[in-house]
Amino acid sequence: MKLFRLALVIAIVVASLSTLSSWNLSAQNPALTVDPLAKSGTRFEMDVIESFDAKYEGDTPGHIGRAGGLNGVRPNIALGDGVFRGEDRIGTITNVAWSRAQGGLTIEFDPDSKTRVAVGDHFWVDLNPAETP
């Protein structure tokens, strides 16, 4: 009888360990897939949704644009990159936020001097500007 109980306990322990190890394997995170970088010269268009006079003392006026649809590609945008309307450069990026989960991009930029920018204006940024020499 003692031998039967010992065998039963061992069988239960082995079955429990087997189940736990399979749970552990199924709970592992899948490998992170890395989206390819956007090709140089890829225009990403958006609209100005907000303009502000200055957020902080000594700050200059700025504008914010936001758009979605950036799925399956990674941006390569940095502070100081250009903001364009048509073929004209109208400003410089001062803040950029990428929402990978939502496929969206939020751009804050300072306008170039004497360039009028209004809420509702359409503009674009290059998702992967070419390196400058």
A tleap script that builds the chain and sets N, CA, C and O, in Angstrom:
source leaprc.protein.ff14SB
mol = sequence {
  NMET LYS LEU PHE ARG LEU ALA LEU VAL ILE
  ALA ILE VAL VAL ALA SER LEU SER THR LEU
  SER SER TRP ASN LEU SER ALA GLN ASN PRO
  ALA LEU THR VAL ASP PRO LEU ALA LYS SER
  GLY THR ARG PHE GLU MET ASP VAL ILE GLU
  SER PHE ASP ALA LYS TYR GLU GLY ASP THR
  PRO GLY HIE ILE GLY ARG ALA GLY GLY LEU
  ASN GLY VAL ARG PRO ASN ILE ALA LEU GLY
  ASP GLY VAL PHE ARG GLY GLU ASP ARG ILE
  GLY THR ILE THR ASN VAL ALA TRP SER ARG
  ALA GLN GLY GLY LEU THR ILE GLU PHE ASP
  PRO ASP SER LYS THR ARG VAL ALA VAL GLY
  ASP HIE PHE TRP VAL ASP LEU ASN PRO ALA
  GLU THR CPRO
}
set mol.1.N position { 0.806 -1.186 0.000 }
set mol.1.CA position { 0.000 0.000 0.000 }
set mol.1.C position { 0.857 1.260 0.000 }
set mol.1.O position { 0.561 2.227 -0.702 }
set mol.2.N position { 1.939 1.235 0.810 }
set mol.2.CA position { 2.847 2.380 0.846 }
set mol.2.C position { 3.512 2.578 -0.513 }
set mol.2.O position { 3.703 3.711 -0.955 }
set mol.3.N position { 3.854 1.504 -1.157 }
set mol.3.CA position { 4.486 1.578 -2.474 }
set mol.3.C position { 3.520 2.179 -3.495 }
set mol.3.O position { 3.928 2.967 -4.349 }
set mol.4.N position { 2.244 1.807 -3.408 }
set mol.4.CA position { 1.225 2.349 -4.309 }
set mol.4.C position { 1.076 3.853 -4.102 }
set mol.4.O position { 1.006 4.601 -5.077 }
set mol.5.N position { 1.025 4.311 -2.844 }
set mol.5.CA position { 0.900 5.745 -2.539 }
set mol.5.C position { 2.125 6.514 -3.030 }
set mol.5.O position { 1.999 7.612 -3.572 }
set mol.6.N position { 3.292 5.941 -2.842 }
set mol.6.CA position { 4.525 6.584 -3.309 }
set mol.6.C position { 4.514 6.711 -4.832 }
set mol.6.O position { 4.879 7.754 -5.375 }
set mol.7.N position { 4.101 5.666 -5.504 }
set mol.7.CA position { 4.021 5.696 -6.965 }
set mol.7.C position { 3.003 6.729 -7.420 }
set mol.7.O position { 3.237 7.430 -8.405 }
set mol.8.N position { 1.871 6.837 -6.720 }
set mol.8.CA position { 0.838 7.806 -7.055 }
set mol.8.C position { 1.348 9.236 -6.867 }
set mol.8.O position { 1.103 10.093 -7.715 }
set mol.9.N position { 2.052 9.499 -5.771 }
set mol.9.CA position { 2.611 10.831 -5.510 }
set mol.9.C position { 3.632 11.185 -6.585 }
set mol.9.O position { 3.639 12.313 -7.079 }
set mol.10.N position { 4.486 10.245 -6.951 }
set mol.10.CA position { 5.498 10.497 -7.989 }
set mol.10.C position { 4.812 10.784 -9.321 }
set mol.10.O position { 5.239 11.682 -10.047 }
set mol.11.N position { 3.780 10.055 -9.650 }
set mol.11.CA position { 3.053 10.275 -10.904 }
set mol.11.C position { 2.415 11.660 -10.927 }
set mol.11.O position { 2.436 12.339 -11.954 }
set mol.12.N position { 1.851 12.077 -9.802 }
set mol.12.CA position { 1.226 13.404 -9.725 }
set mol.12.C position { 2.283 14.493 -9.870 }
set mol.12.O position { 2.053 15.473 -10.579 }
set mol.13.N position { 3.419 14.350 -9.226 }
set mol.13.CA position { 4.495 15.339 -9.317 }
set mol.13.C position { 5.012 15.434 -10.753 }
set mol.13.O position { 5.206 16.535 -11.269 }
set mol.14.N position { 5.232 14.304 -11.393 }
set mol.14.CA position { 5.724 14.303 -12.777 }
set mol.14.C position { 4.709 14.964 -13.707 }
set mol.14.O position { 5.079 15.758 -14.572 }
set mol.15.N position { 3.426 14.634 -13.527 }
set mol.15.CA position { 2.379 15.240 -14.361 }
set mol.15.C position { 2.308 16.747 -14.129 }
set mol.15.O position { 2.132 17.510 -15.079 }
set mol.16.N position { 2.442 17.181 -12.880 }
set mol.16.CA position { 2.403 18.616 -12.561 }
set mol.16.C position { 3.584 19.353 -13.189 }
set mol.16.O position { 3.414 20.430 -13.759 }
set mol.17.N position { 4.768 18.779 -13.086 }
set mol.17.CA position { 5.951 19.407 -13.686 }
set mol.17.C position { 5.820 19.477 -15.196 }
set mol.17.O position { 6.208 20.476 -15.802 }
set mol.18.N position { 5.293 18.458 -15.802 }
set mol.18.CA position { 5.096 18.444 -17.249 }
set mol.18.C position { 4.124 19.548 -17.668 }
set mol.18.O position { 4.361 20.247 -18.653 }
set mol.19.N position { 3.043 19.700 -16.926 }
set mol.19.CA position { 2.056 20.736 -17.222 }
set mol.19.C position { 2.654 22.122 -17.018 }
set mol.19.O position { 2.443 23.013 -17.841 }
set mol.20.N position { 3.389 22.313 -15.943 }
set mol.20.CA position { 4.003 23.616 -15.683 }
set mol.20.C position { 5.002 23.984 -16.763 }
set mol.20.O position { 5.066 25.141 -17.176 }
set mol.21.N position { 5.777 23.025 -17.223 }
set mol.21.CA position { 6.759 23.346 -18.261 }
set mol.21.C position { 6.073 23.698 -19.572 }
set mol.21.O position { 6.569 24.554 -20.304 }
set mol.22.N position { 4.950 23.066 -19.891 }
set mol.22.CA position { 4.247 23.428 -21.124 }
set mol.22.C position { 3.599 24.795 -20.986 }
set mol.22.O position { 3.545 25.541 -21.964 }
set mol.23.N position { 3.102 25.153 -19.795 }
set mol.23.CA position { 2.563 26.492 -19.586 }
set mol.23.C position { 3.658 27.526 -19.747 }
set mol.23.O position { 3.427 28.578 -20.343 }
set mol.24.N position { 4.816 27.257 -19.243 }
set mol.24.CA position { 5.936 28.179 -19.335 }
set mol.24.C position { 6.293 28.441 -20.795 }
set mol.24.O position { 6.555 29.582 -21.175 }
set mol.25.N position { 6.304 27.399 -21.606 }
set mol.25.CA position { 6.647 27.568 -23.018 }
set mol.25.C position { 5.593 28.371 -23.759 }
set mol.25.O position { 5.934 29.204 -24.600 }
set mol.26.N position { 4.331 28.140 -23.467 }
set mol.26.CA position { 3.278 28.854 -24.180 }
set mol.26.C position { 3.170 30.305 -23.723 }
set mol.26.O position { 2.594 31.128 -24.435 }
set mol.27.N position { 3.706 30.633 -22.562 }
set mol.27.CA position { 3.615 31.996 -22.049 }
set mol.27.C position { 4.787 32.869 -22.484 }
set mol.27.O position { 4.814 34.059 -22.171 }
set mol.28.N position { 5.741 32.309 -23.189 }
set mol.28.CA position { 6.883 33.109 -23.617 }
set mol.28.C position { 6.437 34.104 -24.680 }
set mol.28.O position { 5.549 33.818 -25.484 }
set mol.29.N position { 7.063 35.275 -24.672 }
set mol.29.CA position { 6.747 36.305 -25.654 }
set mol.29.C position { 7.257 35.905 -27.026 }
set mol.29.O position { 8.339 35.329 -27.145 }
set mol.30.N position { 6.481 36.208 -28.068 }
set mol.30.CA position { 6.979 35.933 -29.409 }
set mol.30.C position { 8.134 36.870 -29.740 }
set mol.30.O position { 8.285 37.925 -29.124 }
set mol.31.N position { 8.932 36.484 -30.699 }
set mol.31.CA position { 10.070 37.316 -31.099 }
set mol.31.C position { 9.554 38.666 -31.607 }
set mol.31.O position { 8.566 38.724 -32.339 }
set mol.32.N position { 10.223 39.734 -31.218 }
set mol.32.CA position { 9.858 41.078 -31.636 }
set mol.32.C position { 10.186 41.241 -33.115 }
set mol.32.O position { 11.323 41.022 -33.533 }
set mol.33.N position { 9.204 41.619 -33.887 }
set mol.33.CA position { 9.450 41.865 -35.304 }
set mol.33.C position { 9.800 43.337 -35.469 }
set mol.33.O position { 9.163 44.212 -34.883 }
set mol.34.N position { 10.790 43.587 -36.250 }
set mol.34.CA position { 11.247 44.956 -36.474 }
set mol.34.C position { 10.803 45.385 -37.862 }
set mol.34.O position { 11.188 44.784 -38.865 }
set mol.35.N position { 9.988 46.433 -37.907 }
set mol.35.CA position { 9.547 46.963 -39.192 }
set mol.35.C position { 10.728 47.602 -39.911 }
set mol.35.O position { 11.628 48.136 -39.263 }
set mol.36.N position { 10.737 47.554 -41.236 }
set mol.36.CA position { 11.839 48.174 -41.978 }
set mol.36.C position { 11.760 49.696 -41.899 }
set mol.36.O position { 10.682 50.272 -41.749 }
set mol.37.N position { 12.923 50.330 -42.004 }
set mol.37.CA position { 12.961 51.793 -42.056 }
set mol.37.C position { 12.291 52.281 -43.331 }
set mol.37.O position { 12.347 51.623 -44.369 }
set mol.38.N position { 11.662 53.436 -43.239 }
set mol.38.CA position { 11.084 54.057 -44.426 }
set mol.38.C position { 12.207 54.376 -45.408 }
set mol.38.O position { 13.331 54.676 -45.004 }
set mol.39.N position { 11.898 54.310 -46.685 }
set mol.39.CA position { 12.891 54.670 -47.699 }
set mol.39.C position { 13.125 56.169 -47.657 }
set mol.39.O position { 12.207 56.942 -47.384 }
set mol.40.N position { 14.349 56.574 -47.928 }
set mol.40.CA position { 14.684 57.997 -47.956 }
set mol.40.C position { 13.803 58.692 -48.994 }
set mol.40.O position { 13.627 58.196 -50.107 }
set mol.41.N position { 13.262 59.832 -48.620 }
set mol.41.CA position { 12.405 60.586 -49.532 }
set mol.41.C position { 10.928 60.251 -49.394 }
set mol.41.O position { 10.108 60.752 -50.163 }
set mol.42.N position { 10.575 59.412 -48.427 }
set mol.42.CA position { 9.169 59.053 -48.221 }
set mol.42.C position { 8.447 60.188 -47.511 }
set mol.42.O position { 8.757 60.510 -46.364 }
set mol.43.N position { 7.490 60.788 -48.192 }
set mol.43.CA position { 6.722 61.886 -47.600 }
set mol.43.C position { 5.631 61.341 -46.689 }
set mol.43.O position { 4.921 60.399 -47.042 }
set mol.44.N position { 5.511 61.944 -45.522 }
set mol.44.CA position { 4.434 61.619 -44.605 }
set mol.44.C position { 3.672 62.914 -44.376 }
set mol.44.O position { 4.197 63.862 -43.792 }
set mol.45.N position { 2.432 62.945 -44.839 }
set mol.45.CA position { 1.646 64.172 -44.816 }
set mol.45.C position { 0.712 64.219 -43.616 }
set mol.45.O position { 0.197 63.196 -43.165 }
set mol.46.N position { 0.509 65.422 -43.115 }
set mol.46.CA position { -0.397 65.636 -41.989 }
set mol.46.C position { -0.879 67.074 -41.992 }
set mol.46.O position { -0.444 67.891 -42.803 }
set mol.47.N position { -1.779 67.368 -41.076 }
set mol.47.CA position { -2.334 68.714 -40.948 }
set mol.47.C position { -1.937 69.315 -39.611 }
set mol.47.O position { -1.736 68.602 -38.628 }
set mol.48.N position { -1.826 70.625 -39.588 }
set mol.48.CA position { -1.582 71.336 -38.332 }
set mol.48.C position { -2.874 71.253 -37.524 }
set mol.48.O position { -3.935 71.664 -37.995 }
set mol.49.N position { -2.780 70.719 -36.304 }
set mol.49.CA position { -3.965 70.589 -35.454 }
set mol.49.C position { -3.941 71.542 -34.269 }
set mol.49.O position { -4.953 71.730 -33.593 }
set mol.50.N position { -2.776 72.147 -34.018 }
set mol.50.CA position { -2.653 73.053 -32.873 }
set mol.50.C position { -1.514 74.031 -33.123 }
set mol.50.O position { -0.463 73.666 -33.649 }
set mol.51.N position { -1.745 75.271 -32.738 }
set mol.51.CA position { -0.695 76.295 -32.762 }
set mol.51.C position { -0.638 76.932 -31.388 }
set mol.51.O position { -1.660 77.077 -30.718 }
set mol.52.N position { 0.564 77.312 -30.971 }
set mol.52.CA position { 0.707 77.937 -29.659 }
set mol.52.C position { 1.714 79.074 -29.760 }
set mol.52.O position { 2.611 79.062 -30.603 }
set mol.53.N position { 1.541 80.066 -28.873 }
set mol.53.CA position { 2.414 81.240 -28.880 }
set mol.53.C position { 3.767 80.880 -28.296 }
set mol.53.O position { 4.796 81.107 -28.933 }
set mol.54.N position { 3.781 80.335 -27.118 }
set mol.54.CA position { 5.015 79.910 -26.462 }
set mol.54.C position { 4.611 79.087 -25.242 }
set mol.54.O position { 3.737 79.493 -24.477 }
set mol.55.N position { 5.233 77.957 -25.065 }
set mol.55.CA position { 4.908 77.103 -23.925 }
set mol.55.C position { 5.698 77.506 -22.679 }
set mol.55.O position { 5.219 77.365 -21.554 }
set mol.56.N position { 6.899 78.004 -22.895 }
set mol.56.CA position { 7.779 78.333 -21.783 }
set mol.56.C position { 8.350 79.719 -22.020 }
set mol.56.O position { 8.364 80.210 -23.148 }
set mol.57.N position { 8.824 80.348 -20.946 }
set mol.57.CA position { 9.425 81.666 -21.087 }
set mol.57.C position { 10.639 81.572 -22.008 }
set mol.57.O position { 11.494 80.703 -21.837 }
set mol.58.N position { 10.702 82.457 -22.963 }
set mol.58.CA position { 11.803 82.455 -23.925 }
set mol.58.C position { 11.550 81.539 -25.104 }
set mol.58.O position { 12.360 81.482 -26.029 }
set mol.59.N position { 10.433 80.819 -25.086 }
set mol.59.CA position { 10.090 79.911 -26.174 }
set mol.59.C position { 9.511 80.708 -27.341 }
set mol.59.O position { 9.099 81.856 -27.176 }
set mol.60.N position { 9.485 80.102 -28.496 }
set mol.60.CA position { 8.939 80.735 -29.690 }
set mol.60.C position { 7.619 80.047 -30.054 }
set mol.60.O position { 7.332 78.958 -29.557 }
set mol.61.N position { 6.824 80.670 -30.910 }
set mol.61.CA position { 5.589 80.024 -31.348 }
set mol.61.C position { 5.899 78.694 -32.039 }
set mol.61.O position { 6.966 78.505 -32.622 }
set mol.62.N position { 4.946 77.799 -31.954 }
set mol.62.CA position { 5.138 76.503 -32.587 }
set mol.62.C position { 3.822 75.920 -33.031 }
set mol.62.O position { 2.758 76.478 -32.762 }
set mol.63.N position { 3.899 74.790 -33.716 }
set mol.63.CA position { 2.724 74.151 -34.276 }
set mol.63.C position { 2.856 72.642 -34.108 }
set mol.63.O position { 3.961 72.101 -34.053 }
set mol.64.N position { 1.702 71.973 -34.028 }
set mol.64.CA position { 1.684 70.527 -33.860 }
set mol.64.C position { 0.823 69.913 -34.950 }
set mol.64.O position { -0.270 70.394 -35.248 }
set mol.65.N position { 1.340 68.840 -35.539 }
set mol.65.CA position { 0.581 68.065 -36.519 }
set mol.65.C position { 0.564 66.613 -36.091 }
set mol.65.O position { 1.476 66.140 -35.414 }
set mol.66.N position { -0.480 65.914 -36.492 }
set mol.66.CA position { -0.604 64.501 -36.110 }
set mol.66.C position { -1.320 63.767 -37.235 }
set mol.66.O position { -2.264 64.280 -37.835 }
set mol.67.N position { -0.844 62.546 -37.507 }
set mol.67.CA position { -1.501 61.711 -38.517 }
set mol.67.C position { -1.205 60.256 -38.233 }
set mol.67.O position { -0.231 59.927 -37.556 }
set mol.68.N position { -2.049 59.392 -38.754 }
set mol.68.CA position { -1.883 57.951 -38.611 }
set mol.68.C position { -1.581 57.304 -39.947 }
set mol.68.O position { -1.284 57.983 -40.930 }
set mol.69.N position { -1.660 55.993 -39.972 }
set mol.69.CA position { -1.415 55.255 -41.209 }
set mol.69.C position { 0.028 54.858 -41.403 }
set mol.69.O position { 0.431 54.491 -42.507 }
set mol.70.N position { 0.805 54.925 -40.352 }
set mol.70.CA position { 2.235 54.607 -40.436 }
set mol.70.C position { 2.447 53.183 -39.929 }
set mol.70.O position { 3.177 52.972 -38.960 }
set mol.71.N position { 1.822 52.217 -40.570 }
set mol.71.CA position { 1.936 50.825 -40.145 }
set mol.71.C position { 2.894 50.073 -41.057 }
set mol.71.O position { 2.887 50.268 -42.272 }
set mol.72.N position { 3.717 49.214 -40.466 }
set mol.72.CA position { 4.621 48.382 -41.247 }
set mol.72.C position { 5.900 49.064 -41.662 }
set mol.72.O position { 6.672 48.497 -42.435 }
set mol.73.N position { 6.151 50.272 -41.170 }
set mol.73.CA position { 7.379 50.994 -41.511 }
set mol.73.C position { 7.805 51.824 -40.300 }
set mol.73.O position { 6.969 52.349 -39.565 }
set mol.74.N position { 9.117 51.932 -40.108 }
set mol.74.CA position { 9.655 52.738 -39.005 }
set mol.74.C position { 10.127 54.083 -39.530 }
set mol.74.O position { 10.805 54.143 -40.556 }
set mol.75.N position { 9.778 55.162 -38.840 }
set mol.75.CA position { 10.328 56.468 -39.225 }
set mol.75.C position { 11.766 56.596 -38.738 }
set mol.75.O position { 12.192 55.884 -37.829 }
set mol.76.N position { 12.491 57.493 -39.341 }
set mol.76.CA position { 13.861 57.810 -38.929 }
set mol.76.C position { 13.971 59.328 -38.908 }
set mol.76.O position { 14.721 59.924 -39.682 }
set mol.77.N position { 13.211 59.941 -38.010 }
set mol.77.CA position { 13.098 61.402 -37.945 }
set mol.77.C position { 13.803 61.902 -36.691 }
set mol.77.O position { 13.738 61.270 -35.636 }
set mol.78.N position { 14.471 63.029 -36.814 }
set mol.78.CA position { 15.207 63.593 -35.681 }
set mol.78.C position { 14.868 65.068 -35.507 }
set mol.78.O position { 14.358 65.725 -36.414 }
set mol.79.N position { 15.167 65.561 -34.316 }
set mol.79.CA position { 15.029 66.993 -34.071 }
set mol.79.C position { 15.907 67.743 -35.059 }
set mol.79.O position { 17.031 67.328 -35.342 }
set mol.80.N position { 15.393 68.844 -35.580 }
set mol.80.CA position { 16.157 69.640 -36.532 }
set mol.80.C position { 15.860 69.306 -37.986 }
set mol.80.O position { 16.253 70.054 -38.881 }
set mol.81.N position { 15.167 68.185 -38.240 }
set mol.81.CA position { 14.788 67.847 -39.623 }
set mol.81.C position { 13.754 68.852 -40.118 }
set mol.81.O position { 13.097 69.528 -39.326 }
set mol.82.N position { 13.622 68.935 -41.420 }
set mol.82.CA position { 12.744 69.925 -42.034 }
set mol.82.C position { 11.276 69.537 -42.079 }
set mol.82.O position { 10.912 68.361 -42.071 }
set mol.83.N position { 10.446 70.579 -42.126 }
set mol.83.CA position { 9.001 70.461 -42.313 }
set mol.83.C position { 8.687 71.239 -43.586 }
set mol.83.O position { 9.178 72.354 -43.766 }
set mol.84.N position { 7.869 70.659 -44.475 }
set mol.84.CA position { 7.656 71.244 -45.790 }
set mol.84.C position { 6.175 71.426 -46.108 }
set mol.84.O position { 5.316 70.670 -45.653 }
set mol.85.N position { 5.911 72.466 -46.911 }
set mol.85.CA position { 4.588 72.688 -47.503 }
set mol.85.C position { 4.845 72.831 -48.986 }
set mol.85.O position { 5.498 73.777 -49.426 }
set mol.86.N position { 4.326 71.881 -49.758 }
set mol.86.CA position { 4.690 71.848 -51.174 }
set mol.86.C position { 6.166 71.510 -51.263 }
set mol.86.O position { 6.611 70.509 -50.701 }
set mol.87.N position { 6.926 72.333 -51.961 }
set mol.87.CA position { 8.374 72.128 -52.055 }
set mol.87.C position { 9.154 73.077 -51.154 }
set mol.87.O position { 10.383 73.031 -51.121 }
set mol.88.N position { 8.443 73.941 -50.421 }
set mol.88.CA position { 9.087 74.942 -49.566 }
set mol.88.C position { 9.259 74.430 -48.144 }
set mol.88.O position { 8.345 73.849 -47.560 }
set mol.89.N position { 10.448 74.658 -47.602 }
set mol.89.CA position { 10.685 74.339 -46.196 }
set mol.89.C position { 10.039 75.426 -45.355 }
set mol.89.O position { 10.325 76.610 -45.534 }
set mol.90.N position { 9.159 75.019 -44.427 }
set mol.90.CA position { 8.450 76.015 -43.619 }
set mol.90.C position { 8.818 75.965 -42.145 }
set mol.90.O position { 8.397 76.828 -41.374 }
set mol.91.N position { 9.607 74.959 -41.738 }
set mol.91.CA position { 9.953 74.899 -40.329 }
set mol.91.C position { 10.931 73.789 -39.999 }
set mol.91.O position { 11.429 73.081 -40.875 }
set mol.92.N position { 11.191 73.660 -38.695 }
set mol.92.CA position { 12.151 72.697 -38.176 }
set mol.92.C position { 11.509 71.905 -37.040 }
set mol.92.O position { 10.876 72.479 -36.155 }
set mol.93.N position { 11.676 70.591 -37.070 }
set mol.93.CA position { 11.097 69.734 -36.042 }
set mol.93.C position { 11.757 70.007 -34.692 }
set mol.93.O position { 12.981 70.018 -34.570 }
set mol.94.N position { 10.901 70.229 -33.666 }
set mol.94.CA position { 11.403 70.462 -32.313 }
set mol.94.C position { 10.958 69.361 -31.337 }
set mol.94.O position { 11.470 69.274 -30.221 }
set mol.95.N position { 10.015 68.534 -31.759 }
set mol.95.CA position { 9.563 67.412 -30.943 }
set mol.95.C position { 8.891 66.413 -31.875 }
set mol.95.O position { 8.126 66.796 -32.761 }
set mol.96.N position { 9.179 65.140 -31.672 }
set mol.96.CA position { 8.553 64.106 -32.493 }
set mol.96.C position { 8.207 62.917 -31.602 }
set mol.96.O position { 9.006 62.504 -30.761 }
set mol.97.N position { 7.015 62.375 -31.795 }
set mol.97.CA position { 6.577 61.206 -31.023 }
set mol.97.C position { 5.943 60.210 -31.981 }
set mol.97.O position { 5.058 60.555 -32.764 }
set mol.98.N position { 6.411 58.964 -31.908 }
set mol.98.CA position { 5.898 57.891 -32.746 }
set mol.98.C position { 5.083 56.946 -31.883 }
set mol.98.O position { 5.583 56.423 -30.887 }
set mol.99.N position { 3.854 56.728 -32.250 }
set mol.99.CA position { 3.020 55.739 -31.563 }
set mol.99.C position { 3.026 54.487 -32.423 }
set mol.99.O position { 2.223 54.344 -33.345 }
set mol.100.N position { 3.936 53.590 -32.109 }
set mol.100.CA position { 4.078 52.374 -32.911 }
set mol.100.C position { 2.792 51.548 -32.894 }
set mol.100.O position { 2.375 51.019 -33.924 }
set mol.101.N position { 2.168 51.440 -31.723 }
set mol.101.CA position { 0.954 50.626 -31.593 }
set mol.101.C position { -0.198 51.173 -32.431 }
set mol.101.O position { -0.989 50.402 -32.974 }
set mol.102.N position { -0.300 52.493 -32.541 }
set mol.102.CA position { -1.388 53.109 -33.289 }
set mol.102.C position { -0.975 53.511 -34.700 }
set mol.102.O position { -1.812 53.948 -35.488 }
set mol.103.N position { 0.301 53.368 -35.023 }
set mol.103.CA position { 0.768 53.738 -36.353 }
set mol.103.C position { 0.672 55.228 -36.617 }
set mol.103.O position { 0.418 55.651 -37.745 }
set mol.104.N position { 0.875 56.025 -35.575 }
set mol.104.CA position { 0.739 57.468 -35.708 }
set mol.104.C position { 2.018 58.218 -35.395 }
set mol.104.O position { 2.924 57.705 -34.738 }
set mol.105.N position { 2.064 59.439 -35.882 }
set mol.105.CA position { 3.221 60.295 -35.677 }
set mol.105.C position { 2.710 61.676 -35.279 }
set mol.105.O position { 1.781 62.202 -35.891 }
set mol.106.N position { 3.322 62.257 -34.252 }
set mol.106.CA position { 3.007 63.618 -33.823 }
set mol.106.C position { 4.269 64.443 -33.977 }
set mol.106.O position { 5.324 64.084 -33.455 }
set mol.107.N position { 4.157 65.539 -34.689 }
set mol.107.CA position { 5.295 66.421 -34.970 }
set mol.107.C position { 5.006 67.799 -34.393 }
set mol.107.O position { 3.938 68.368 -34.620 }
set mol.108.N position { 5.966 68.328 -33.645 }
set mol.108.CA position { 5.916 69.722 -33.205 }
set mol.108.C position { 7.037 70.435 -33.934 }
set mol.108.O position { 8.156 69.929 -34.007 }
set mol.109.N position { 6.741 71.610 -34.476 }
set mol.109.CA position { 7.789 72.326 -35.205 }
set mol.109.C position { 7.696 73.825 -34.996 }
set mol.109.O position { 6.628 74.380 -34.737 }
set mol.110.N position { 8.850 74.459 -35.117 }
set mol.110.CA position { 8.938 75.908 -35.114 }
set mol.110.C position { 8.962 76.364 -36.560 }
set mol.110.O position { 9.695 75.801 -37.373 }
set mol.111.N position { 8.171 77.374 -36.896 }
set mol.111.CA position { 8.175 77.855 -38.273 }
set mol.111.C position { 9.433 78.661 -38.572 }
set mol.111.O position { 10.022 79.276 -37.683 }
set mol.112.N position { 9.832 78.647 -39.840 }
set mol.112.CA position { 10.911 79.528 -40.264 }
set mol.112.C position { 10.397 80.958 -40.172 }
set mol.112.O position { 9.192 81.200 -40.236 }
set mol.113.N position { 11.321 81.903 -40.023 }
set mol.113.CA position { 10.907 83.297 -39.848 }
set mol.113.C position { 10.050 83.768 -41.026 }
set mol.113.O position { 10.317 83.454 -42.187 }
set mol.114.N position { 9.025 84.523 -40.685 }
set mol.114.CA position { 8.106 85.125 -41.643 }
set mol.114.C position { 7.274 84.109 -42.433 }
set mol.114.O position { 6.720 84.445 -43.480 }
set mol.115.N position { 7.184 82.894 -41.945 }
set mol.115.CA position { 6.330 81.898 -42.591 }
set mol.115.C position { 5.041 81.796 -41.795 }
set mol.115.O position { 5.057 81.501 -40.600 }
set mol.116.N position { 3.923 82.042 -42.468 }
set mol.116.CA position { 2.628 81.947 -41.793 }
set mol.116.C position { 2.178 80.494 -41.828 }
set mol.116.O position { 2.116 79.867 -42.886 }
set mol.117.N position { 1.860 79.968 -40.628 }
set mol.117.CA position { 1.348 78.606 -40.501 }
set mol.117.C position { 0.056 78.698 -39.704 }
set mol.117.O position { 0.019 79.315 -38.639 }
set mol.118.N position { -0.998 78.086 -40.216 }
set mol.118.CA position { -2.304 78.155 -39.566 }
set mol.118.C position { -2.825 76.752 -39.266 }
set mol.118.O position { -2.443 75.780 -39.917 }
set mol.119.N position { -3.694 76.667 -38.279 }
set mol.119.CA position { -4.361 75.402 -37.995 }
set mol.119.C position { -5.129 74.993 -39.249 }
set mol.119.O position { -5.843 75.798 -39.848 }
set mol.120.N position { -4.971 73.753 -39.626 }
set mol.120.CA position { -5.611 73.251 -40.843 }
set mol.120.C position { -4.669 73.195 -42.033 }
set mol.120.O position { -4.975 72.543 -43.032 }
set mol.121.N position { -3.511 73.877 -41.943 }
set mol.121.CA position { -2.534 73.808 -43.037 }
set mol.121.C position { -2.038 72.370 -43.200 }
set mol.121.O position { -1.900 71.623 -42.231 }
set mol.122.N position { -1.781 72.020 -44.429 }
set mol.122.CA position { -1.264 70.695 -44.769 }
set mol.122.C position { 0.255 70.799 -44.904 }
set mol.122.O position { 0.755 71.735 -45.529 }
set mol.123.N position { 0.994 69.851 -44.325 }
set mol.123.CA position { 2.445 69.845 -44.457 }
set mol.123.C position { 2.934 68.411 -44.510 }
set mol.123.O position { 2.165 67.471 -44.306 }
set mol.124.N position { 4.224 68.252 -44.787 }
set mol.124.CA position { 4.795 66.911 -44.826 }
set mol.124.C position { 6.207 66.907 -44.276 }
set mol.124.O position { 6.891 67.929 -44.236 }
set mol.125.N position { 6.626 65.704 -43.846 }
set mol.125.CA position { 7.995 65.489 -43.394 }
set mol.125.C position { 8.529 64.266 -44.133 }
set mol.125.O position { 7.767 63.390 -44.543 }
set mol.126.N position { 9.833 64.223 -44.295 }
set mol.126.CA position { 10.494 63.062 -44.897 }
set mol.126.C position { 10.706 62.037 -43.775 }
set mol.126.O position { 11.341 62.344 -42.766 }
set mol.127.N position { 10.179 60.830 -43.951 }
set mol.127.CA position { 10.281 59.808 -42.908 }
set mol.127.C position { 11.699 59.303 -42.692 }
set mol.127.O position { 11.995 58.706 -41.657 }
set mol.128.N position { 12.580 59.537 -43.663 }
set mol.128.CA position { 13.964 59.109 -43.535 }
set mol.128.C position { 14.849 60.032 -44.374 }
set mol.128.O position { 15.300 59.654 -45.455 }
set mol.129.N position { 15.095 61.250 -43.865 }
set mol.129.CA position { 15.898 62.210 -44.637 }
set mol.129.C position { 17.289 61.651 -44.949 }
set mol.129.O position { 17.898 60.954 -44.137 }
set mol.130.N position { 17.761 61.972 -46.127 }
set mol.130.CA position { 19.117 61.542 -46.521 }
set mol.130.C position { 20.143 62.220 -45.621 }
set mol.130.O position { 19.960 63.355 -45.180 }
set mol.131.N position { 21.213 61.503 -45.365 }
set mol.131.CA position { 22.305 62.067 -44.558 }
set mol.131.C position { 22.901 63.267 -45.296 }
set mol.131.O position { 23.083 63.235 -46.513 }
set mol.132.N position { 23.198 64.316 -44.545 }
set mol.132.CA position { 23.864 65.452 -45.159 }
set mol.132.C position { 25.362 65.303 -44.965 }
set mol.132.O position { 25.808 64.882 -43.898 }
set mol.133.N position { 26.143 65.641 -45.980 }
set mol.133.CA position { 27.613 65.454 -45.856 }
set mol.133.C position { 28.231 66.377 -44.841 }
set mol.133.O position { 29.442 66.338 -44.628 }
savepdb mol mol.pdb
quit
